[in-house]
Amino acid sequence: MNHYIDGNHITLLRNGTEFFPALEAAINAAQYEVHVQTYIYAEDETGIRIGNALKNAAKRGVIVNLMLDGFGSKDLSKGYVQELEEDGVTVLFFRPKISPWTLKRNRLRRLHRKVSVIDGAVAFVGGINIIDDQNCPGNNAPRVDYAVRVEGMLVSYILGSARSLWRRISWAHLNPAHSSWVPKPVLPDTSLSMRAMFVVRDNVLHRRDIEQAYMRLINKASYEIIIASAYFVPGRKFRQALLMASNRGVKVKLLLQGRMENMLMIATHAFYSDFLRHGIEIYEYKKSFMHSKVAVVDDQWATVGSSNMDPFSLLLAREANVFVDDKQFATELRQDLDLAIDQGAVQIRPEDWEHGHIFKRTLSWVVFSLVRFILGVVGYPKNH
């Protein structure tokens, strides 16, 4: 969907500390059907905790469907998957073939969305995988991430998306086991006053929906844009929209990952000089690993989801974001981002970047050129 609908309540969940108890409680209360779709599922304390909730739900007769990405969850043991299945959880892997020796587009298309729906009454959307927050190499602080708990009219759209993807992948696995449970229609509730929309990215009808939703907010921003993204390698049109916003007086702040996780992050630095010259503020989060994919515009609009601003999220992966038009929600998220900037980030100053990072600037363009080359190999335009 590409329009806001009324009649929702959206709750911001910060990190696994707030997300996992909320998800676990919803699964424990399930009576009919549970969908959990995630990129990474780790067999750690958190994964076992959520897994136990899924198994218990299945044992009491709830239909439990768990979809995992073949690459993101490649380390999940076959023994644990079998344990889940023996207790009644149906487990499907999205594109289980993960050969690293091919650049075929189909192998690079991953299930990166993190969507859960319980009884068609409550849904969770965000960037948090089923993995312990503390699972950060070389650091004691938890990774920074967000999700939302959704109630109201929007849930039926999220359920429809989850069921549609499940049907498609189960048919691909020659296992078309579908739920016969029919959810009750979600009736309007005047006590739920928030406007929101659920936006997905896939490789058929919704290739650019999330990016375009971002662009609409950027283009109508009047005074402030804050984007927090773990991987930030946006296309040319997206970069131009940010530059134009800054040029017309909008304060643009980027909160980016400051700890190196993979080579793709180096490509982010290719745009620093241009952004800084146009007055865009850049902050690198150093306290721990930042996994966030959120934004706030004008203290009124906000988005929380799974989509990074990089070619793999924008051009290849299945993603899902919730966009919210609500001043109180946007202000809450903005205050949390401000706190992250104040307590854990370092600002990149224009003069420091231009005079002290020659090697990093050069390397960033090498890596960015490599990313563009890979996109060309798999058949996507380099000027995206």
N, C-alpha and C positions, 0 to 999 in steps of 0.2 A: 504494500500500500504506500501511496505517496501523498497522503493528506492526513492532517491531524483530526482526531475524533475526540469528542468530549466523554465524560463519564469514567474517569480513571483515577486510581490512586497509585502513585509511583514512589517507592521508598528507595533511597540511596543506601547501598551497602558498601562499606569500605573494607577492602581486603577480605581475606578468608575469615578473619575474626568475626565479622558480621555476616558474611555470606553463607558459610557452611552450616552454622546453627539454624539459619533461616531455611535453607534448602532441606536440611535433615528433618526439621520439624514439619515441613510441608509434606515430605515423603512419608513420614510416620503417620500423618493424618490422612493419607490417601485412601480412597475407598474404591476407585474404579480404574484409573489409568495414569501411568507415569511415563513421561518421555524425558530422557536426559541425553543431550547431544553435546559432545565436547571434543576438543582437539587432543588434549593430554589427559590421560587417566593414569595416575601413579599408584602403585601398590605400597603406599606408605600409610602412616597413621590416619591421614585425612581420607585417602582413597578407601581404606578398609572401613572407616567409620561410615562413609556414604554408601559403600557397598553393603554393609550390614543393614542399613535402612532399606536399600533396594530389595535385598533378599527377604527381609521380614515382610515387606509389602507384598512381594510375590507369594509368600507362604500363606498370607491371609486372603489370597484370591485376586489381588490387584494385578492388572496387566502392566508389566514393567518392561519398557523398551529402552535399551542403552545403546547408543550409537557413538562409536569412537573412530577417530581418524587413524588410518593404517600407519602413517608415518609418525604422527605426534604420540601415539600410544604403542609404538613398536616394542617398547621395553616391558610392556605389561605381560606377565608370564602366562603361558597357556594354561598352567595349573589353576591360576586365579580366575581366568575367564571360564574354565570348566566348572569351577566351584560356583560361580555366579549362575551359570546355566543350569546346573544340577538343582539349585534352589529356586528355579523358575524364572530367572531374569533372561530375557531374550537379548543377545548381544550381536550387533552387526558392526563390521569394520568398513569404513568408507575408503575405497581404493587401497586395499591391502598390499598391492604391489608397490614397492618403494625402492627399486633399484637406483642407486646413486649414479649409475653410469649412463643415464639417458636424460635428455632434455626434452623428451616428448611432452607436449602440453598436458596431456591427460595425467601423466605421472606427477606433474607439478600442481595440479588442481587438488586442493586439500579441503577437508572439513575443518575450518578454523573457527566456526561460530560456537558459542557457548549458550545453549538454550535449553531450559527445562520447563516443562508444563505438567501441572498436577491437577487431575480431575477437571480440566478445562476451567478451573476457577482461579488459579494463581500461576504466574509464570515468572521465570528468572531469565534475564538477558544481561550479558556483560562480557568482560574479558578474562574472567577468573576460571582457570582450568581446575580439574579435580586433582590437586597436588598441594602439599603442605606449603604454606606461605614462607616457612623458614628454609625451604629447599633452595637456597641461594648460595652459589659457590663463594667461599671465602668471606662470608659476611654473616653477622648475627641478626641484623635487622631484617624484618620481613619485606618481601617485595611489595610495591605499591600498586594496587589494582582496584577496580570498581565493578559493581554489578547493580542491577535494580530488581526489586520485587514489584511485580505488576499485578494489580487487581482491576477489575472493571471491564469495559467494553473491548479494550485492546486484546484481552487474553484470547478471545475467539480467533483473532487473526494469527496470533502466535501459535495456537494449537493447530490451526489449519496448515500453517507452514511446516510445523514439526511432523504432522501426520503425512503430509504430501511427500516430504523427503524420506520418511521411513518407508512408505509404500514403494517409492522408486528404488531405493537401495535394496529392500527385501526382494523385490522382483529380480533385480540384477543378481542377487545371490540365489535365485531360484527357490526362495523360501517365502512365498507371498502370504505370510500369516498376519492378517489384519484384525484389528479390534472390531468387535461387533457392538461395543458400547457406544451409545449415542449421547453426547453431552447435552445437558440442559441448556437452552438458549440463555445467554447472559442478558439480563434485563437492565434497562437504564436505572441507575441509582443516583438520585439527586444529591446525595451526600458525597459522591465522588466527583470532584469538580475539575480535575486536571486534564489538560489536552495533551495528547501524545500520539505518535505514530510509530509503527514497527516497519523498519526498512531492511530489506535483505539484499545481498549481492550473490547472484549465481551466474552461470555461464550460458543462460538461455534468454530469458525475458528481462532480467534485472542486472545487466552487466555493470551499469554505472549509477545505479540508484542511490547508493550511499554517498558516493563522491558528489553527485549532483545535489543531494540534500545538504551536504556541507557547503557547497558553493552558493546555494540560495541564502544560507545564513550569513556567509561571509559578505556576499554582495549587498545585503540589506543592513549590515551592521552600521551603527551610527557612532559608537564611541569605544567599544572594547571587544576584542576577540582573544580568548585564551584557549590554546590547544595543547593538550598533553598527549604525546604519542611516543610509544617505545621505539618504533621504527618509522622514521619520517623521511621518506624519499618521494615527495609528491610529484605529479606530472606538471608539465609546463603551464597548463591552464590554471591549475590549482595555485601554483606559485605566483602567477600573474594576478590572480584574484587577491591574494594576500598583500602583494606589493601595491596594488591599486587601493586597497582598503587603507593601508598605512599612509599612502600619498594623499588621501582625502581627509586625513586627520584621525583615523581610528587607531587606538592603541592596540597593537598586536603583540601578544606574548606567547612564546613557544616554550613549553617545558618538555625537554627531551632527555633521553637516557644518557647518563654520563659515564656508565660503566660498560665496558666492551663485552658483548656477548657473542657477536659474530661479525663477519666482514661487512655485511650489509650496512651496519651502523656507520662504517667509515664513509659510505656514500652520502650520508646525511650532511657531512661537513662541506660537501661541494657547493651548497647553497648559502653557507654562512655569510660569506663576504657580501653577496647581493642583498640578502635580508638585512644585515647590519647597516649597510650603506643607506637603506631606505627607512631606517628607524625602527625596525622590528627588533624587539627584545628577545634574546635567547638565553634560556637557563638550562643548565645540565644538572640532572639530579644525581648526586653522588653518594647519598647516605646509604642506599641499598639499590637493588635492581628495581627499576620502574617499568611496570608492564601495562600502564594505563593507556586507554584509547578513548579519551573523553574531550569534550569541548564545551565552553560557555560563551555565549554571545549576548552582550548588552544586558547582563543580569536578568534575562528573560527566557532565552532559549538555551537548551543544553542537550547533549547527546552522550550516551554511555553505550558501549558495545564492544565488539571483537575486532573491528576493522582498524588496522594501522593505516597510516598514510604512506604506503609503499607499494611498489608494483605488484607484489605477490598478493597483498590483500585486495588491491583495487582492480587487478586484472585476472587473477587466477583462483583465489580461494572463495569458498562459501562463507559469507560473513553475515552478521545480524547486529543491528543497532536499534536502540529506542531513542527517539527524539522527543523532547518534552518542551512544551510551551507553558511555562509556569514560573513565575518570579521567585516564589519561595524555594522551589527545587533548585533553580539555577543559582540562586544566591548561596544555598547550602553547598553546592558543588564548588562554586567559585571560592568560597571561604576555605574549603578543604585544600584546593589547589594553591591558594595563597600561602597557607600554612606549610605545604610541602616545599614551596619555593623558599620561604623564609627559613625553614629549619633544615633543609637537606639539599639545596641547590646552590650552584655557583653561576653567577651571571657572566656571560661571555661579552667582554667589552670590545667595541670595534677596533680601538687602537691596539689592544693586546692581540687580537686575532690577526690583524694585518702585519704586525711586526714580529710576532713570536711563534707562529705556527706554519712556517714555510713548508716543512716536510709533510705535516698533516694535510695542508691544503692540496699539495701536489698528489699525495696518495689518495685523497678523497676523489679527485677527478679520474684517477686510474680505475678505482673501484666502481665509480659511477658509470664510466665508459664500459666496464665489464658487464654491469647490470643491463645497460642498454643493448649490448651485444647479445646477451642471453634472451632478452625480450625479442630481439630480431630473429633469433634462431627458432624460438617457439611460435613466431608469427604475429607478434603484436607490434604496433607502430612505435617507433622510437620517440616520436614527438608527443606522445600521450601526456 
